[in-house]
Amino acid sequence: MMKRLLYSIAALIVFISCAEEVIKKPDNLIEKERMIDILHDLAIINAAKITASNTLEEREFVPMEYIYNKYNVDSAQLVSSNLYYASLPLVYEDIYEQLEARIDSEKNSLESSRQQKKDSVKASRK
């Protein structure tokens, strides 16, 4: 009985500490949905760097400059917002879960589109 009580108290303390603000909320905090959009674009850019780095270099594409301009943020604002969200584990986990779901959805959509194109090419050859 005592162990259960201690475990319950420990779990409550962990839960409360996860919800507690460790870092002061920045004045220019990037809102959560916009942060997800930024992280999404960064993930796509990082994937493009791996698969099409020559094309990016030829076009003199500067990823962070693109992000700053597209979202009208600067590096300090992006870093402080990311740090703030990272200090809130439950919120940060939710951000990354939404990001993962969005990327998975886009991946599935692209795969479905590719399959439809393959099927239509096969059908036209018959």
C-alpha positions, 0 to 999 in steps of 0.5 A: 500500500505504501509503495503504491502511494509513493509510486503515485506521488512520484508519477504525479511529480513527474507529470507536474514537472513535465507541464511546468515552464522551465524556460520563460516564454519568449516575447516573439514565440513562434506559434505552435502550428507555424513551428510545425510548418517550419520543422516540416519544411526543414525536414523536406529540405534535409531530405532534398539535400540527401537526394538532390544536393547537386540541384540545390547547389546549382541553384545556390539554394540557402535553406535557412535563408529560405526559411527565414524569408518564408516565415518572416522569422530570424535565427534568434526567434527560431532558436528561442522558440524551439528551445522553449517548446523543447522545455515542454516535453508534452508539447514538443512531443505533440509537435513532432507527432503532428509533424510525423503524421503530416510527413507520413500522409504526404509520403502515402499520397506521393506513393499512391500517385506514383502507383496510379501513374504506373497503373495508367502506363501499364493500361495504355500499353495493353 
